[in-house]
Structures are given as structure tokens and as C-alpha cells.
Amino acid sequence: MTHSPVCPKCKGTMHSGFVADAAHGQMLQSSWSPGEAVPRRYIGGVKVTLDEQVPLTAWRCTDCGFVEFYAPSA
Ligand SMILES: [Zn+2]
């Protein structure tokens, strides 16, 4: 994403980042998945279809701390 959103709460400046997710000893980027989260019965976690994952970009307002997510198409 090339634009810098203006904070909808305070009109401050927002900077892009991502949400780091700790899993199995490594850090991953959180992703958007369609539908509802369905738990996996025996191995834990939730069911996902890898083809449907869209990495989340998180914009954070440096003035008030508001965070907004985008999941742009690749
Ligand atoms: Zn703000």
C-alpha cells in the first residue's frame, strides 16, 4: 500500500507496520482469513486454507495510538 492513511480518530499521522505472531519458536506475520475461526480438534490452533491467507498491514497513529488493519491484494 502506497498511501498513508490519516488517523480517523485524531487526524494524526499513521505509519505502516505489521502484527508479529509468535508460533513454534518463530515470529510470523498475521494474516486475514475468510469466514469464522474453526478450531482444529487434535493438533490445536484453527483451520486455515493457505491460498486464502492475506497478510495484514497495520497502520498505527503515532499521536493517539489507534491501529487500523488492511489486507491488500498481492
Ligand atoms: Zn490518532
N, CA, C, O and the ligand as a Tripos MOL2 file, in Angstrom:
@<TRIPOS>MOLECULE
protein
  297   295    75     0     0
PROTEIN
NO_CHARGES

@<TRIPOS>ATOM
      1 N           0.8550   -1.2010    0.0000 N.3       1 MET1
      2 CA          0.0000    0.0000    0.0000 C.3       1 MET1
      3 C           0.8820    1.2390    0.0000 C.2       1 MET1
      4 O           1.8310    1.3340    0.7780 O.2       1 MET1
      5 N           0.5680    2.1830   -0.8700 N.am      2 THR2
      6 CA          1.4410    3.3340   -1.0210 C.3       2 THR2
      7 C           0.9470    4.5610   -0.2700 C.2       2 THR2
      8 O           1.7360    5.4600    0.0210 O.2       2 THR2
      9 N          -0.3500    4.6200    0.0530 N.am      3 HIS3
     10 CA         -0.8340    5.8260    0.7180 C.3       3 HIS3
     11 C          -0.6550    5.7390    2.2270 C.2       3 HIS3
     12 O          -0.5510    4.6500    2.7900 O.2       3 HIS3
     13 N          -0.6220    6.8870    2.8670 N.am      4 SER4
     14 CA         -0.5420    6.9480    4.3170 C.3       4 SER4
     15 C          -1.8780    7.4490    4.8390 C.2       4 SER4
     16 O          -2.2010    8.6270    4.6890 O.2       4 SER4
     17 N          -2.6590    6.5600    5.4520 N.am      5 PRO5
     18 CA         -3.9640    6.9990    5.9570 C.3       5 PRO5
     19 C          -3.8170    8.0680    7.0320 C.2       5 PRO5
     20 O          -2.8430    8.0930    7.7840 O.2       5 PRO5
     21 N          -4.8100    8.9500    7.0830 N.am      6 VAL6
     22 CA         -4.8900    9.9230    8.1720 C.3       6 VAL6
     23 C          -5.7090    9.2670    9.2810 C.2       6 VAL6
     24 O          -6.7270    8.6320    9.0040 O.2       6 VAL6
     25 N          -5.2850    9.4090   10.5020 N.am      7 CYS7
     26 CA         -5.9830    8.7830   11.6230 C.3       7 CYS7
     27 C          -7.4410    9.2480   11.6700 C.2       7 CYS7
     28 O          -7.7030   10.4490   11.7240 O.2       7 CYS7
     29 N          -8.4130    8.2840   11.6510 N.am      8 PRO8
     30 CA         -9.8310    8.6620   11.6930 C.3       8 PRO8
     31 C         -10.2600    9.1710   13.0680 C.2       8 PRO8
     32 O         -11.3410    9.7430   13.2080 O.2       8 PRO8
     33 N          -9.4320    8.9700   14.0680 N.am      9 LYS9
     34 CA         -9.7870    9.3990   15.4270 C.3       9 LYS9
     35 C          -9.3090   10.8160   15.7300 C.2       9 LYS9
     36 O         -10.0410   11.6200   16.3070 O.2       9 LYS9
     37 N          -8.0480   11.1160   15.3270 N.am     10 CYS10
     38 CA         -7.4800   12.4010   15.7350 C.3      10 CYS10
     39 C          -6.8340   13.1620   14.5820 C.2      10 CYS10
     40 O          -6.2560   14.2290   14.7860 O.2      10 CYS10
     41 N          -6.9340   12.6070   13.3520 N.am     11 LYS11
     42 CA         -6.3390   13.2240   12.1570 C.3      11 LYS11
     43 C          -4.8070   13.2550   12.2130 C.2      11 LYS11
     44 O          -4.1720   14.0330   11.5020 O.2      11 LYS11
     45 N          -4.2270   12.4150   13.0520 N.am     12 GLY12
     46 CA         -2.7780   12.3500   13.1740 C.3      12 GLY12
     47 C          -2.1510   11.5580   12.0330 C.2      12 GLY12
     48 O          -2.8480   11.0810   11.1380 O.2      12 GLY12
     49 N          -0.8370   11.4250   12.0750 N.am     13 THR13
     50 CA         -0.0870   10.7100   11.0490 C.3      13 THR13
     51 C          -0.0100    9.2300   11.3950 C.2      13 THR13
     52 O           0.2930    8.8640   12.5310 O.2      13 THR13
     53 N          -0.2930    8.3640   10.3860 N.am     14 MET14
     54 CA         -0.2400    6.9290   10.6180 C.3      14 MET14
     55 C           0.9550    6.3280    9.8840 C.2      14 MET14
     56 O           1.2820    6.7350    8.7690 O.2      14 MET14
     57 N           1.5990    5.3550   10.5220 N.am     15 HIS15
     58 CA          2.7620    4.6950    9.9470 C.3      15 HIS15
     59 C           2.4820    3.2090    9.8040 C.2      15 HIS15
     60 O           1.8310    2.6060   10.6580 O.2      15 HIS15
     61 N           2.9830    2.6100    8.7040 N.am     16 SER16
     62 CA          2.6870    1.2070    8.4290 C.3      16 SER16
     63 C           3.5710    0.2780    9.2510 C.2      16 SER16
     64 O           4.6960    0.6130    9.6210 O.2      16 SER16
     65 N           3.0270   -0.8840    9.5180 N.am     17 GLY17
     66 CA          3.7490   -1.9290   10.2270 C.3      17 GLY17
     67 C           3.0100   -3.2370   10.0280 C.2      17 GLY17
     68 O           2.2170   -3.3720    9.0960 O.2      17 GLY17
     69 N           3.2620   -4.1810   10.8810 N.am     18 PHE18
     70 CA          2.5380   -5.4520   10.8060 C.3      18 PHE18
     71 C           2.4350   -6.0240   12.2090 C.2      18 PHE18
     72 O           3.1150   -5.5710   13.1290 O.2      18 PHE18
     73 N           1.5690   -7.0340   12.3630 N.am     19 VAL19
     74 CA          1.4030   -7.6650   13.6570 C.3      19 VAL19
     75 C           2.2210   -8.9520   13.6760 C.2      19 VAL19
     76 O           1.9470   -9.8820   12.9180 O.2      19 VAL19
     77 N           3.2130   -8.9970   14.5370 N.am     20 ALA20
     78 CA          4.0430  -10.1920   14.6620 C.3      20 ALA20
     79 C           3.3360  -11.1940   15.5610 C.2      20 ALA20
     80 O           2.7850  -10.8330   16.6000 O.2      20 ALA20
     81 N           3.3580  -12.4520   15.1520 N.am     21 ASP21
     82 CA          2.6470  -13.5090   15.8560 C.3      21 ASP21
     83 C           3.6390  -14.6260   16.1800 C.2      21 ASP21
     84 O           4.2140  -15.2280   15.2730 O.2      21 ASP21
     85 N           3.8390  -14.9000   17.4570 N.am     22 ALA22
     86 CA          4.7860  -15.9370   17.8550 C.3      22 ALA22
     87 C           4.1620  -17.3130   17.6670 C.2      22 ALA22
     88 O           3.0650  -17.5740   18.1610 O.2      22 ALA22
     89 N           4.8570  -18.1920   16.9540 N.am     23 ALA23
     90 CA          4.3440  -19.5410   16.7320 C.3      23 ALA23
     91 C           5.5040  -20.5060   16.5700 C.2      23 ALA23
     92 O           6.3720  -20.3110   15.7180 O.2      23 ALA23
     93 N           5.5140  -21.5350   17.3820 N.am     24 HIS24
     94 CA          6.5260  -22.5940   17.2750 C.3      24 HIS24
     95 C           7.9420  -22.0330   17.2650 C.2      24 HIS24
     96 O           8.7850  -22.4840   16.4890 O.2      24 HIS24
     97 N           8.2040  -21.0620   18.1150 N.am     25 GLY25
     98 CA          9.5520  -20.5580   18.2660 C.3      25 GLY25
     99 C           9.9870  -19.5660   17.2150 C.2      25 GLY25
    100 O          11.1410  -19.1380   17.2190 O.2      25 GLY25
    101 N           9.0970  -19.1870   16.3100 N.am     26 GLN26
    102 CA          9.4640  -18.1830   15.3190 C.3      26 GLN26
    103 C           8.3780  -17.1120   15.2500 C.2      26 GLN26
    104 O           7.2600  -17.3230   15.7190 O.2      26 GLN26
    105 N           8.7100  -15.9700   14.6660 N.am     27 MET27
    106 CA          7.7470  -14.8960   14.5300 C.3      27 MET27
    107 C           7.1790  -14.9140   13.1140 C.2      27 MET27
    108 O           7.9220  -15.0610   12.1440 O.2      27 MET27
    109 N           5.8630  -14.7650   13.0000 N.am     28 LEU28
    110 CA          5.1770  -14.7640   11.7150 C.3      28 LEU28
    111 C           4.3830  -13.4800   11.5750 C.2      28 LEU28
    112 O           4.1260  -12.7920   12.5630 O.2      28 LEU28
    113 N           3.9920  -13.1530   10.3440 N.am     29 GLN29
    114 CA          3.1200  -12.0050   10.1030 C.3      29 GLN29
    115 C           1.6770  -12.4830   10.1330 C.2      29 GLN29
    116 O           1.3270  -13.4420    9.4460 O.2      29 GLN29
    117 N           0.8380  -11.8240   10.9220 N.am     30 SER30
    118 CA         -0.5680  -12.2030   10.9850 C.3      30 SER30
    119 C          -1.2480  -11.9780    9.6480 C.2      30 SER30
    120 O          -0.8810  -11.0750    8.8960 O.2      30 SER30
    121 N          -2.2470  -12.8120    9.3550 N.am     31 SER31
    122 CA         -2.9540  -12.7510    8.0840 C.3      31 SER31
    123 C          -4.4490  -12.7150    8.3030 C.2      31 SER31
    124 O          -4.9600  -13.1490    9.3360 O.2      31 SER31
    125 N          -5.1440  -12.1840    7.3000 N.am     32 TRP32
    126 CA         -6.6000  -12.2260    7.2640 C.3      32 TRP32
    127 C          -7.0380  -13.5380    6.6420 C.2      32 TRP32
    128 O          -6.4360  -14.0030    5.6740 O.2      32 TRP32
    129 N          -8.1100  -14.1520    7.2090 N.am     33 SER33
    130 CA         -8.6900  -15.3730    6.6490 C.3      33 SER33
    131 C         -10.1900  -15.1670    6.5120 C.2      33 SER33
    132 O         -10.8060  -14.5460    7.3780 O.2      33 SER33
    133 N         -10.7960  -15.6840    5.4290 N.am     34 PRO34
    134 CA        -12.2430  -15.5280    5.2680 C.3      34 PRO34
    135 C         -13.0120  -16.4240    6.2310 C.2      34 PRO34
    136 O         -12.5090  -17.4700    6.6420 O.2      34 PRO34
    137 N         -14.2170  -16.0230    6.5920 N.am     35 GLY35
    138 CA        -15.1060  -16.8500    7.4030 C.3      35 GLY35
    139 C         -14.8000  -16.8070    8.8870 C.2      35 GLY35
    140 O         -14.1130  -15.9070    9.3710 O.2      35 GLY35
    141 N         -15.3210  -17.7970    9.6020 N.am     36 GLU36
    142 CA        -15.1390  -17.8640   11.0480 C.3      36 GLU36
    143 C         -13.9900  -18.8010   11.3990 C.2      36 GLU36
    144 O         -13.6830  -19.7320   10.6540 O.2      36 GLU36
    145 N         -13.3550  -18.5430   12.5500 N.am     37 ALA37
    146 CA        -12.2650  -19.3960   13.0050 C.3      37 ALA37
    147 C         -12.8310  -20.7190   13.5060 C.2      37 ALA37
    148 O         -13.6880  -20.7350   14.3900 O.2      37 ALA37
    149 N         -12.3530  -21.8300   12.9430 N.am     38 VAL38
    150 CA        -12.7950  -23.1650   13.3500 C.3      38 VAL38
    151 C         -11.6240  -23.8890   14.0020 C.2      38 VAL38
    152 O         -10.6120  -24.1380   13.3460 O.2      38 VAL38
    153 N         -11.7460  -24.2330   15.2880 N.am     39 PRO39
    154 CA        -10.6490  -24.9190   15.9790 C.3      39 PRO39
    155 C         -10.3490  -26.2830   15.3500 C.2      39 PRO39
    156 O         -11.2500  -26.9810   14.8860 O.2      39 PRO39
    157 N          -9.0630  -26.6430   15.3470 N.am     40 ARG40
    158 CA         -8.6700  -27.9800   14.9090 C.3      40 ARG40
    159 C          -8.7030  -28.8810   16.1260 C.2      40 ARG40
    160 O          -8.1920  -28.5250   17.1880 O.2      40 ARG40
    161 N          -9.3040  -30.0440   15.9700 N.am     41 ARG41
    162 CA         -9.6240  -30.8870   17.1070 C.3      41 ARG41
    163 C          -8.4200  -31.3940   17.8870 C.2      41 ARG41
    164 O          -8.3540  -31.1790   19.0970 O.2      41 ARG41
    165 N          -7.4910  -32.0410   17.2590 N.am     42 TYR42
    166 CA         -6.4460  -32.7640   17.9980 C.3      42 TYR42
    167 C          -5.1140  -32.0290   18.0550 C.2      42 TYR42
    168 O          -4.3860  -32.1380   19.0420 O.2      42 TYR42
    169 N          -4.7940  -31.2890   17.0130 N.am     43 ILE43
    170 CA         -3.4680  -30.6620   16.9970 C.3      43 ILE43
    171 C          -3.5030  -29.2030   17.4390 C.2      43 ILE43
    172 O          -2.4610  -28.5540   17.5250 O.2      43 ILE43
    173 N          -4.6880  -28.6910   17.7180 N.am     44 GLY44
    174 CA         -4.7980  -27.3250   18.2200 C.3      44 GLY44
    175 C          -4.7550  -26.2890   17.1070 C.2      44 GLY44
    176 O          -4.6140  -26.6300   15.9330 O.2      44 GLY44
    177 N          -4.8790  -25.0210   17.4850 N.am     45 GLY45
    178 CA         -4.9060  -23.9420   16.5000 C.3      45 GLY45
    179 C          -6.2520  -23.8900   15.7880 C.2      45 GLY45
    180 O          -7.2280  -24.4810   16.2500 O.2      45 GLY45
    181 N          -6.3000  -23.1890   14.6740 N.am     46 VAL46
    182 CA         -7.5290  -23.0740   13.8870 C.3      46 VAL46
    183 C          -7.2580  -23.5140   12.4600 C.2      46 VAL46
    184 O          -6.1220  -23.4650   11.9870 O.2      46 VAL46
    185 N          -8.3230  -23.9480   11.7720 N.am     47 LYS47
    186 CA         -8.2020  -24.3780   10.3830 C.3      47 LYS47
    187 C          -7.9810  -23.1760    9.4840 C.2      47 LYS47
    188 O          -8.6550  -22.1570    9.6390 O.2      47 LYS47
    189 N          -7.0430  -23.2770    8.5440 N.am     48 VAL48
    190 CA         -6.8380  -22.2280    7.5490 C.3      48 VAL48
    191 C          -6.5600  -22.8660    6.2000 C.2      48 VAL48
    192 O          -6.0490  -23.9820    6.1180 O.2      48 VAL48
    193 N          -6.9010  -22.1450    5.1480 N.am     49 THR49
    194 CA         -6.5270  -22.5390    3.7990 C.3      49 THR49
    195 C          -5.4390  -21.5720    3.3690 C.2      49 THR49
    196 O          -5.6840  -20.3730    3.2300 O.2      49 THR49
    197 N          -4.2330  -22.0930    3.1570 N.am     50 LEU50
    198 CA         -3.0880  -21.2160    2.9040 C.3      50 LEU50
    199 C          -3.3130  -20.3060    1.7030 C.2      50 LEU50
    200 O          -2.8710  -19.1580    1.7130 O.2      50 LEU50
    201 N          -3.9990  -20.8030    0.6600 N.am     51 ASP51
    202 CA         -4.2350  -19.9980   -0.5520 C.3      51 ASP51
    203 C          -5.0920  -18.7700   -0.2600 C.2      51 ASP51
    204 O          -5.0440  -17.7850   -0.9960 O.2      51 ASP51
    205 N          -5.8780  -18.8320    0.8220 N.am     52 GLU52
    206 CA         -6.8090  -17.7400    1.1240 C.3      52 GLU52
    207 C          -6.2410  -16.7200    2.1000 C.2      52 GLU52
    208 O          -6.9080  -15.7340    2.4150 O.2      52 GLU52
    209 N          -5.0280  -16.9370    2.5830 N.am     53 GLN53
    210 CA         -4.4280  -16.0370    3.5590 C.3      53 GLN53
    211 C          -3.9880  -14.7340    2.8880 C.2      53 GLN53
    212 O          -3.3740  -14.7540    1.8210 O.2      53 GLN53
    213 N          -4.3000  -13.6240    3.5090 N.am     54 VAL54
    214 CA         -3.8410  -12.3280    3.0240 C.3      54 VAL54
    215 C          -3.0780  -11.6440    4.1610 C.2      54 VAL54
    216 O          -3.6600  -11.3660    5.2100 O.2      54 VAL54
    217 N          -1.7820  -11.3700    3.9680 N.am     55 PRO55
    218 CA         -1.0050  -10.7420    5.0430 C.3      55 PRO55
    219 C          -1.6070   -9.4050    5.4570 C.2      55 PRO55
    220 O          -2.0290   -8.6160    4.6110 O.2      55 PRO55
    221 N          -1.6420   -9.1570    6.7520 N.am     56 LEU56
    222 CA         -2.2120   -7.9210    7.2860 C.3      56 LEU56
    223 C          -1.1510   -6.8360    7.4230 C.2      56 LEU56
    224 O          -0.0680   -7.0620    7.9610 O.2      56 LEU56
    225 N          -1.4930   -5.6580    6.9220 N.am     57 THR57
    226 CA         -0.6880   -4.4760    7.1860 C.3      57 THR57
    227 C          -1.4040   -3.6800    8.2710 C.2      57 THR57
    228 O          -2.6150   -3.4730    8.1880 O.2      57 THR57
    229 N          -0.6830   -3.2390    9.2690 N.am     58 ALA58
    230 CA         -1.2670   -2.4890   10.3750 C.3      58 ALA58
    231 C          -0.7330   -1.0590   10.3520 C.2      58 ALA58
    232 O           0.4790   -0.8420   10.3480 O.2      58 ALA58
    233 N          -1.6400   -0.0880   10.3370 N.am     59 TRP59
    234 CA         -1.2510    1.3270   10.3820 C.3      59 TRP59
    235 C          -1.5010    1.8430   11.7760 C.2      59 TRP59
    236 O          -2.5900    1.6800   12.3260 O.2      59 TRP59
    237 N          -0.4890    2.4650   12.3460 N.am     60 ARG60
    238 CA         -0.5870    2.9470   13.7330 C.3      60 ARG60
    239 C          -0.4240    4.4630   13.7750 C.2      60 ARG60
    240 O           0.4970    5.0290   13.1860 O.2      60 ARG60
    241 N          -1.3500    5.1000   14.4890 N.am     61 CYS61
    242 CA         -1.2670    6.5490   14.6700 C.3      61 CYS61
    243 C          -0.2330    6.8470   15.7430 C.2      61 CYS61
    244 O          -0.3070    6.3400   16.8620 O.2      61 CYS61
    245 N           0.7270    7.6750   15.3770 N.am     62 THR62
    246 CA          1.7830    7.9920   16.3540 C.3      62 THR62
    247 C           1.3090    9.0220   17.3750 C.2      62 THR62
    248 O           1.9890    9.2620   18.3730 O.2      62 THR62
    249 N           0.1530    9.6310   17.1340 N.am     63 ASP63
    250 CA         -0.3540   10.6330   18.0800 C.3      63 ASP63
    251 C          -1.2430   10.0110   19.1560 C.2      63 ASP63
    252 O          -1.0600   10.2790   20.3430 O.2      63 ASP63
    253 N          -2.2220    9.1680   18.7390 N.am     64 CYS64
    254 CA         -3.1520    8.6230   19.7420 C.3      64 CYS64
    255 C          -3.0320    7.1120   19.9100 C.2      64 CYS64
    256 O          -3.6160    6.5570   20.8410 O.2      64 CYS64
    257 N          -2.2900    6.4280   19.0320 N.am     65 GLY65
    258 CA         -2.0790    5.0000   19.1890 C.3      65 GLY65
    259 C          -3.1050    4.1270   18.4880 C.2      65 GLY65
    260 O          -3.0100    2.9020   18.5610 O.2      65 GLY65
    261 N          -4.0940    4.7230   17.8030 N.am     66 PHE66
    262 CA         -5.1000    3.9370   17.0920 C.3      66 PHE66
    263 C          -4.4310    3.0860   16.0200 C.2      66 PHE66
    264 O          -3.5280    3.5500   15.3240 O.2      66 PHE66
    265 N          -4.8880    1.8150   15.8880 N.am     67 VAL67
    266 CA         -4.3310    0.9010   14.8800 C.3      67 VAL67
    267 C          -5.4420    0.4810   13.9300 C.2      67 VAL67
    268 O          -6.5400    0.1290   14.3610 O.2      67 VAL67
    269 N          -5.1500    0.5220   12.6290 N.am     68 GLU68
    270 CA         -6.1060    0.1420   11.5900 C.3      68 GLU68
    271 C          -5.4520   -0.9080   10.7080 C.2      68 GLU68
    272 O          -4.2830   -0.7710   10.3470 O.2      68 GLU68
    273 N          -6.2050   -1.9720   10.3510 N.am     69 PHE69
    274 CA         -5.6560   -3.0590    9.5440 C.3      69 PHE69
    275 C          -6.1030   -2.9580    8.0870 C.2      69 PHE69
    276 O          -7.2270   -2.5500    7.7940 O.2      69 PHE69
    277 N          -5.2080   -3.3360    7.1890 N.am     70 TYR70
    278 CA         -5.5310   -3.5010    5.7740 C.3      70 TYR70
    279 C          -5.0090   -4.8520    5.3180 C.2      70 TYR70
    280 O          -3.9630   -5.3130    5.7750 O.2      70 TYR70
    281 N          -5.7460   -5.4800    4.4160 N.am     71 ALA71
    282 CA         -5.3040   -6.7370    3.8210 C.3      71 ALA71
    283 C          -5.3430   -6.5640    2.3060 C.2      71 ALA71
    284 O          -6.2400   -7.0830    1.6420 O.2      71 ALA71
    285 N          -4.3590   -5.8270    1.7530 N.am     72 PRO72
    286 CA         -4.3810   -5.5500    0.3120 C.3      72 PRO72
    287 C          -4.1100   -6.8020   -0.4980 C.2      72 PRO72
    288 O          -3.4210   -7.7130   -0.0390 O.2      72 PRO72
    289 N          -4.6630   -6.8450   -1.7210 N.am     73 SER73
    290 CA         -4.3950   -7.9480   -2.6230 C.3      73 SER73
    291 C          -2.9310   -7.8940   -3.0520 C.2      73 SER73
    292 O          -2.3380   -6.8210   -3.1610 O.2      73 SER73
    293 N          -2.3640   -9.0750   -3.2920 N.am     74 ALA74
    294 CA         -0.9390   -9.1320   -3.6790 C.3      74 ALA74
    295 C          -0.7480   -8.5360   -5.0750 C.2      74 ALA74
    296 O           0.3740   -8.4920   -5.5790 O.2      74 ALA74
    297 ZN         -4.7750    9.2510   16.1070 Zn       75 ZN75
@<TRIPOS>BOND
     1     1     2 1
     2     2     3 1
     3     3     4 2
     4     3     5 am
     5     5     6 1
     6     6     7 1
     7     7     8 2
     8     7     9 am
     9     9    10 1
    10    10    11 1
    11    11    12 2
    12    11    13 am
    13    13    14 1
    14    14    15 1
    15    15    16 2
    16    15    17 am
    17    17    18 1
    18    18    19 1
    19    19    20 2
    20    19    21 am
    21    21    22 1
    22    22    23 1
    23    23    24 2
    24    23    25 am
    25    25    26 1
    26    26    27 1
    27    27    28 2
    28    27    29 am
    29    29    30 1
    30    30    31 1
    31    31    32 2
    32    31    33 am
    33    33    34 1
    34    34    35 1
    35    35    36 2
    36    35    37 am
    37    37    38 1
    38    38    39 1
    39    39    40 2
    40    39    41 am
    41    41    42 1
    42    42    43 1
    43    43    44 2
    44    43    45 am
    45    45    46 1
    46    46    47 1
    47    47    48 2
    48    47    49 am
    49    49    50 1
    50    50    51 1
    51    51    52 2
    52    51    53 am
    53    53    54 1
    54    54    55 1
    55    55    56 2
    56    55    57 am
    57    57    58 1
    58    58    59 1
    59    59    60 2
    60    59    61 am
    61    61    62 1
    62    62    63 1
    63    63    64 2
    64    63    65 am
    65    65    66 1
    66    66    67 1
    67    67    68 2
    68    67    69 am
    69    69    70 1
    70    70    71 1
    71    71    72 2
    72    71    73 am
    73    73    74 1
    74    74    75 1
    75    75    76 2
    76    75    77 am
    77    77    78 1
    78    78    79 1
    79    79    80 2
    80    79    81 am
    81    81    82 1
    82    82    83 1
    83    83    84 2
    84    83    85 am
    85    85    86 1
    86    86    87 1
    87    87    88 2
    88    87    89 am
    89    89    90 1
    90    90    91 1
    91    91    92 2
    92    91    93 am
    93    93    94 1
    94    94    95 1
    95    95    96 2
    96    95    97 am
    97    97    98 1
    98    98    99 1
    99    99   100 2
   100    99   101 am
   101   101   102 1
   102   102   103 1
   103   103   104 2
   104   103   105 am
   105   105   106 1
   106   106   107 1
   107   107   108 2
   108   107   109 am
   109   109   110 1
   110   110   111 1
   111   111   112 2
   112   111   113 am
   113   113   114 1
   114   114   115 1
   115   115   116 2
   116   115   117 am
   117   117   118 1
   118   118   119 1
   119   119   120 2
   120   119   121 am
   121   121   122 1
   122   122   123 1
   123   123   124 2
   124   123   125 am
   125   125   126 1
   126   126   127 1
   127   127   128 2
   128   127   129 am
   129   129   130 1
   130   130   131 1
   131   131   132 2
   132   131   133 am
   133   133   134 1
   134   134   135 1
   135   135   136 2
   136   135   137 am
   137   137   138 1
   138   138   139 1
   139   139   140 2
   140   139   141 am
   141   141   142 1
   142   142   143 1
   143   143   144 2
   144   143   145 am
   145   145   146 1
   146   146   147 1
   147   147   148 2
   148   147   149 am
   149   149   150 1
   150   150   151 1
   151   151   152 2
   152   151   153 am
   153   153   154 1
   154   154   155 1
   155   155   156 2
   156   155   157 am
   157   157   158 1
   158   158   159 1
   159   159   160 2
   160   159   161 am
   161   161   162 1
   162   162   163 1
   163   163   164 2
   164   163   165 am
   165   165   166 1
   166   166   167 1
   167   167   168 2
   168   167   169 am
   169   169   170 1
   170   170   171 1
   171   171   172 2
   172   171   173 am
   173   173   174 1
   174   174   175 1
   175   175   176 2
   176   175   177 am
   177   177   178 1
   178   178   179 1
   179   179   180 2
   180   179   181 am
   181   181   182 1
   182   182   183 1
   183   183   184 2
   184   183   185 am
   185   185   186 1
   186   186   187 1
   187   187   188 2
   188   187   189 am
   189   189   190 1
   190   190   191 1
   191   191   192 2
   192   191   193 am
   193   193   194 1
   194   194   195 1
   195   195   196 2
   196   195   197 am
   197   197   198 1
   198   198   199 1
   199   199   200 2
   200   199   201 am
   201   201   202 1
   202   202   203 1
   203   203   204 2
   204   203   205 am
   205   205   206 1
   206   206   207 1
   207   207   208 2
   208   207   209 am
   209   209   210 1
   210   210   211 1
   211   211   212 2
   212   211   213 am
   213   213   214 1
   214   214   215 1
   215   215   216 2
   216   215   217 am
   217   217   218 1
   218   218   219 1
   219   219   220 2
   220   219   221 am
   221   221   222 1
   222   222   223 1
   223   223   224 2
   224   223   225 am
   225   225   226 1
   226   226   227 1
   227   227   228 2
   228   227   229 am
   229   229   230 1
   230   230   231 1
   231   231   232 2
   232   231   233 am
   233   233   234 1
   234   234   235 1
   235   235   236 2
   236   235   237 am
   237   237   238 1
   238   238   239 1
   239   239   240 2
   240   239   241 am
   241   241   242 1
   242   242   243 1
   243   243   244 2
   244   243   245 am
   245   245   246 1
   246   246   247 1
   247   247   248 2
   248   247   249 am
   249   249   250 1
   250   250   251 1
   251   251   252 2
   252   251   253 am
   253   253   254 1
   254   254   255 1
   255   255   256 2
   256   255   257 am
   257   257   258 1
   258   258   259 1
   259   259   260 2
   260   259   261 am
   261   261   262 1
   262   262   263 1
   263   263   264 2
   264   263   265 am
   265   265   266 1
   266   266   267 1
   267   267   268 2
   268   267   269 am
   269   269   270 1
   270   270   271 1
   271   271   272 2
   272   271   273 am
   273   273   274 1
   274   274   275 1
   275   275   276 2
   276   275   277 am
   277   277   278 1
   278   278   279 1
   279   279   280 2
   280   279   281 am
   281   281   282 1
   282   282   283 1
   283   283   284 2
   284   283   285 am
   285   285   286 1
   286   286   287 1
   287   287   288 2
   288   287   289 am
   289   289   290 1
   290   290   291 1
   291   291   292 2
   292   291   293 am
   293   293   294 1
   294   294   295 1
   295   295   296 2
@<TRIPOS>SUBSTRUCTURE
     1 MET1         2 RESIDUE 1 A MET
     2 THR2         6 RESIDUE 1 A THR
     3 HIS3        10 RESIDUE 1 A HIS
     4 SER4        14 RESIDUE 1 A SER
     5 PRO5        18 RESIDUE 1 A PRO
     6 VAL6        22 RESIDUE 1 A VAL
     7 CYS7        26 RESIDUE 1 A CYS
     8 PRO8        30 RESIDUE 1 A PRO
     9 LYS9        34 RESIDUE 1 A LYS
    10 CYS10       38 RESIDUE 1 A CYS
    11 LYS11       42 RESIDUE 1 A LYS
    12 GLY12       46 RESIDUE 1 A GLY
    13 THR13       50 RESIDUE 1 A THR
    14 MET14       54 RESIDUE 1 A MET
    15 HIS15       58 RESIDUE 1 A HIS
    16 SER16       62 RESIDUE 1 A SER
    17 GLY17       66 RESIDUE 1 A GLY
    18 PHE18       70 RESIDUE 1 A PHE
    19 VAL19       74 RESIDUE 1 A VAL
    20 ALA20       78 RESIDUE 1 A ALA
    21 ASP21       82 RESIDUE 1 A ASP
    22 ALA22       86 RESIDUE 1 A ALA
    23 ALA23       90 RESIDUE 1 A ALA
    24 HIS24       94 RESIDUE 1 A HIS
    25 GLY25       98 RESIDUE 1 A GLY
    26 GLN26      102 RESIDUE 1 A GLN
    27 MET27      106 RESIDUE 1 A MET
    28 LEU28      110 RESIDUE 1 A LEU
    29 GLN29      114 RESIDUE 1 A GLN
    30 SER30      118 RESIDUE 1 A SER
    31 SER31      122 RESIDUE 1 A SER
    32 TRP32      126 RESIDUE 1 A TRP
    33 SER33      130 RESIDUE 1 A SER
    34 PRO34      134 RESIDUE 1 A PRO
    35 GLY35      138 RESIDUE 1 A GLY
    36 GLU36      142 RESIDUE 1 A GLU
    37 ALA37      146 RESIDUE 1 A ALA
    38 VAL38      150 RESIDUE 1 A VAL
    39 PRO39      154 RESIDUE 1 A PRO
    40 ARG40      158 RESIDUE 1 A ARG
    41 ARG41      162 RESIDUE 1 A ARG
    42 TYR42      166 RESIDUE 1 A TYR
    43 ILE43      170 RESIDUE 1 A ILE
    44 GLY44      174 RESIDUE 1 A GLY
    45 GLY45      178 RESIDUE 1 A GLY
    46 VAL46      182 RESIDUE 1 A VAL
    47 LYS47      186 RESIDUE 1 A LYS
    48 VAL48      190 RESIDUE 1 A VAL
    49 THR49      194 RESIDUE 1 A THR
    50 LEU50      198 RESIDUE 1 A LEU
    51 ASP51      202 RESIDUE 1 A ASP
    52 GLU52      206 RESIDUE 1 A GLU
    53 GLN53      210 RESIDUE 1 A GLN
    54 VAL54      214 RESIDUE 1 A VAL
    55 PRO55      218 RESIDUE 1 A PRO
    56 LEU56      222 RESIDUE 1 A LEU
    57 THR57      226 RESIDUE 1 A THR
    58 ALA58      230 RESIDUE 1 A ALA
    59 TRP59      234 RESIDUE 1 A TRP
    60 ARG60      238 RESIDUE 1 A ARG
    61 CYS61      242 RESIDUE 1 A CYS
    62 THR62      246 RESIDUE 1 A THR
    63 ASP63      250 RESIDUE 1 A ASP
    64 CYS64      254 RESIDUE 1 A CYS
    65 GLY65      258 RESIDUE 1 A GLY
    66 PHE66      262 RESIDUE 1 A PHE
    67 VAL67      266 RESIDUE 1 A VAL
    68 GLU68      270 RESIDUE 1 A GLU
    69 PHE69      274 RESIDUE 1 A PHE
    70 TYR70      278 RESIDUE 1 A TYR
    71 ALA71      282 RESIDUE 1 A ALA
    72 PRO72      286 RESIDUE 1 A PRO
    73 SER73      290 RESIDUE 1 A SER
    74 ALA74      294 RESIDUE 1 A ALA
    75 ZN75       297 GROUP 0 **** ****
